[in-house]
């Protein structure tokens, strides 16, 4: 199956310039996707573009990831109502190295094949470009009328705009357009890809290629991914879902995909995994027969958690999920590292107890009612213990139980369960 055909059945094409499919069928084609370097990690919103590059490389074409070091200093006005913060070069270079490490989990930068992936930064060719030279060599080829007609500009300079648009941001599409021209002239790139909100900027690049080089560039955009309820994909209550485990733990990353709605899962499995068409159709059919089994969600969560993190992280997230939802054991709880443990029980009530107080043993009733106040009174704690309703680290305990340092998870935590669903995390300090 050809590259464009692959994207079509996966629902990953929004707009495509005439002749793009023919170009990809004719020869190995080099293409790029631009990535905003304003953070030192990708988030899952970037993954649609990254997967487009992945499918390109799988089909024998050559992918380029363009880090927008220069454009990151300006800020893309597309889809924004205000201007973003500008970054210094040191921060941009740090972010570039972090992003390449993450991209390497999807793209092969090390192969000896002619279609090895490459990473470029537009700051490298823009930093020495003087304003006068840019205005003379690039600016004169695109009219203000042409630039004003773009939706990303019209929304910011129209009568309903509060802050307008700075000249800095107005030049964004020219700089992105020049990137395409530069890559066309110096690396033979003929295709630029991106989200559907980038269509105007990408087409400006094809126009510069036509007017300055007399050549032909092509454009392809994917749909902007939204959830079935209309909310923004990749956002949670705590913000973006990041690929960096320090920003979003592997457990929360796994949980994001696992908790996807049935409607979204049927769409996401085509976009974010490499499962084939027949395999996906069979999975969807099985899922429709037994949606409670959540086969599609489990398949997506496993595939992408292993790709972004590791199989070990996936197994830990799986075990952690079972602990929270009632199937886990004391043994599996003790296997959790501190980061995963805190991720699983994020948001549950916490309290502190001094280590010296439990070293020689502390009665369970004093621990539950006196020190941690998990129970309002000794009597309430005693009744719940008698009814077999209290667990320490997933094991039922009686009123004769004593808390000691042997109960510590990761040398500093004790998990208390009151009834079936009420968890409390006690930190021993």
N, C-alpha and C positions, 0 to 999 in steps of 0.2 A: 504494500500500500504506500502511495506517495505521501509526502509530508502534508500537503494541503488536504488531501483526502482524510488523513489521520485526524487533523484538527477539526474537519467538518463533522465527522460522526461523534467526536467528543464534545461538540457544541462550543468550540473555542474560537470561532470566527464571527466577528461583528461586521467589520468592513474589510474589503479586499480590493486593491486596485486592479483593474483589468490587466491581464498579462502576467500577473504574479505566479499563478499556477504553472503557466507555460514555462516561465523562467526557471522554476524549481525542477521541472521535468527535464529541461534541456541540459543542465550541468550542475556540478556542485556549486551551490550558491552560499555566499557568506551573508549573514544577517546579524543584526544586533538588537538588544533591548537595553534601554537606559534605566539605571537604578539610582535612586536618590541616596546620597551618602550622608544624610543628616543624622544618622544614628550608626552605632557600631554593630548593628545586627539587622538582618532581614526580619520582617514579620510575615505572617502567612498571606497577607495581601500581595506581597511580591511574588508569590509562588506561581501565579498564573503565567506571568512573563517568563519565569525561570523554566517552567514546564514546557513552554513553547520552544525555548532554546534546547531543552532536553530532547524533545521530539525531533527537532532539526538535526541534532547530532546523531540520533538513532537512525535517521533516514539518510545519513551520509553527507549532510551539509555542514557548514562550518559556523559555529555560534560565537558571537562576541558579546561579552557583557561590558557595557559602557558605564563606568562610574562617573556620575555627573559632578565632578569636582568643581568645575567652573559654574555650571548651571546651579549647583547646590549653593554657591555663594550668592546667587540671585534669588532663586525660588520660583518654581513653576506656578503661574497664576491659575492653571487649569483646576477647576473644582474648589478654588479657595476664594474667600471673601476678604482676606487680609494678607499682609506681607509677612513672610517668615523670617526667623532670625538667620543672620549670615554667619558662616563658619570660617575659622582661620585654617591655613594650610596644614599645620601640624595635626589638627583634629581630623581633617579630611583624609590625610595619609593613614592615620591610625584606623579610621573607619574603613578605608579601602582594604587594608590587610585583613581585618575581621570579616568583611563581606566575602572576600575571595575564599577564605577558609570554609565558609558556609556554602558558597556556590560549588566548591569542589566535591561536595557530597552529591551533587546532581550532574555536574558537567565534568568531562575528562579533560583536564588541562595538561596532563602528563604524557598522553599517547604520542607515538611517533607518526601516527596517521596524519594525512594532510588536513583532516577536518578537526584537529585538536582545538579545543576551546581556547579563547584568548580573552584577557581582561585589559581594557584600556581606560584611561581617565582623560576626559576632555580638558582638564586643567593643564595637561602637558602641552597641548597645542594652542590653548587660549591665553596662557599666562604672559607670553611675550608679544601678543597681538595688540598693537597700539590702537587706541580709539580711532585715530585718524585713518589708519590703514583698514580697520574693520569697516568704517563708514564708507570708505572709497571702494574697497574690493568686494564687499558683501552687501552693505546696506543699499547701494544704488540699484541693485538688481531686483529688489522687492519694494513695491509701493506701499505707502501708508494705508491706502484704500484696501489693498489686499490683506494687510495685517489686521485692520479694523474689522474686517468682515468675519474674522474667526470668533466662534462662540466664546472661547475662553477670554477674549478681550472685551467683546460686547457686554458680557455680564458684569464686568468690572468698571466699565466707563459709562454705562447706561444711567438713566435718571434715577433708578432704584438703588444704585450703589452708594453706600455710606462713605467709603474712604477713597474711592477712585483707584487708580493704578499708577504706580510710580513709573518713571521712564525706565528704571532698572528692570522692572518686571516686563514692561512693554517689549524690551529687546529680547526677551527669553526665546520666543519662537525663532528669531533670527539666529541666535546662538545654537539652538538645537538643530535648526536647519543646516547651519554651517558644519555641525558635527557630521551629519550625513554626507555632506559634500566632501569633507576631509577624509572620512573613512572610505568613501567611494574612490577618491583620487589616490590615496596612499595604501589602502588595504583591499581594494577591489570589492567592497561591500555594495550589494545591490538591493538589499531589503532591510527596512526598519520595521520593527514590530513593537506593539505596546497596547495599553488599555484604550478603550474606545474614546476616552476623553483626550487622548493624544493625537487623534486623527489630524486635526488642523496643524499641529506642530510638525508631524511627520510629512504631511503633504508639502509644507513649506520647504522641507529638505529636498523632496523630489523636484520641486520647482527650481531650486538653486542648481541642482545637478543638471537640469535641462538647459537653464539659461547661461550658466557659466562654463560647464564642461560639454554641453551638447550631448550628454548621455541620458540614460534612462534609469531612474530609481523606482523601487516598488514599495508599497505600503500594505500592512496587514494589522488589523487591531482585533483584540478579543473583547468580549462583553465585560463590563464591570460586574463583578460577582456580588450579588445581594442574597440575603436570606429569604426564605419563603414568606416571612412576615414583613418583608420590606426593609428590615434593619440592615445596617452595614455589616458586611462579611468581615470576620477577623477581629471584631471588637467584642469585648466582654465588659462586665461592670468595672473591672480593674484596668481596662485599656486594651492595647494591642496584644495579640498572641504572638510572641516573639520566638525566633529559632534559638536564640541564646538561652541556655538553661539557667543562667543567673537572672534573666529577666522574666522568663516563663518556665517554671519547672517542667521536666519531662512528664510528670504526673498530670499537671494542669493542661499541658499540651495534648496529651493522650485523651484526657477527659473532654476537651473541646470537640474533638472529632467524634468521640463516642456519643456525645449528647446531641449530635446533629439530628434534625428532624428527618423523617423518612423521605419527604419531598426533596430536601436539600441533599441528602446522602446519595440519592439516585443520580443527581447532577454532579456532585463533588467527586464521586468515584471515577468518573470519566476524566475529570480535569486534573485531579491531583495524584493519580496513580498511573502505573504503566500496564495494568491488567488489560488484556485484549478485549475486543468487542464481543466475541462469543462468550467468553468467560464472564464478562460484566452482565450481559443479558441473562445468562443462567442464574447468576447471583440475585439479580433483581427479581426474577421469576420466583426463586425460592423464598426471597424476602417477602414478596407479596402474599405468599401462602402462609407464612409464619412471621409476621412483622415483629412479634414480641421477642423473637430470638435476636433481632437487630444484627443480622449477618452482614449487611452492607456497612453499617457503622463500625463494626468490629474489624472488618477487612481494611477499611480506610485508616482507622486509628492505628492498627498494627503496622501497615505498610509505611505510612508516613512518619510514625514515631521511630521506627527502626532506621529509616533513611536519614532523618534529621539528627537523631540522637544515637541510639545503638540498640542492639537486641537486648542487652543487659538492662538498659533503661526501660525498654518496653516491658520486659518481664517484671521489673520492679513496679511499674505503673499498674500492671495487671494485678499483681498481688495486693498492691495498695488499694485498688478499687474493691477487691473482694473483702478486704478487712473492713472498709467503711460500710459496705452493704451486707455485712453479716456472715460472710462465708469464711473469713480469714481466721487463722489460728494464732496462738501465742508465738509459735515458731516463726510464722511468716511475718508477724509484727516485729519481732526482734531482728529480722533480716533487713528491715528498712533503714536506710541511712538517714541522718538527721534532716537533710533537705527534703527528702520525700515524706518523712513523717510529719514535718511541719506543713508541707503542702497539703497532705491529706486532711489534716485536722485544723487547717486555717479557718479562723472564725469561730471555733468552739471556745467556750469559756476556759480561761486559764487562771491558775493561781500558783503561788510560790510556797515552798516549804524548805526550811533549812536542812542541809545535809546532816548536820550534827544531831538533829532531832530524830532522825530515822536510823542512824548507824547502829544503835543498840535495840532497834525495834520500836515501833509505835503501833498501838492498838488500832484496828481498822475503824472503830467508831470515833475515836479521837481524831484520826486522820480525816475522815469524811465530814464530820460535823464541827469539830473544834478548830482544826488547823485550816482546812480548805473551804469550809462552809458550803460544800457540795450539797449537804443536807442541812435543813434549817435547825434540826435538833437531834440529839442523841436518839430519842424515841423513834423519829422518822427513819433514821439510818438503821436502827435495830430491826424495825418492821420490814424494811426493804431487804435487808440481809436474810432475814428469816424466810422471806418469800422467794429467795434465790434470784433476786433482781439486781445484784451488784456484781460487776466483773472488774478485775484488775488485770490490765494487759490481756484482755479477751478470755480470762479464766474466771469462772464463778467462784466467789469466796463466801465464807461464813463469818459470824461475828467474833470468832476466835482467831481470825487471821491477823498476822502482824506485818506491817509494812517495814521492809529493810532495804538496804542498798542493792540487794539481789534483785529487787523489782525494777531497777532502773533500765530504761531503754536509752541507748546511746549515752550511758553514764549520767544522764541528767533528767529524764522524763518518766512519768508514770501515767498511763492511760486508764482513766476511770470511766466505766460505762454504767449508767443508771437506767434500768429498764432496757428497752430494745434500741432506742434511737438517741438517747441523750448522752453525749460524750463530754468529758472534761479532761483537759491536759494539765497535769501538775508538773511544774518545773522545780527541780531540786537544786538549790543554789548554795 
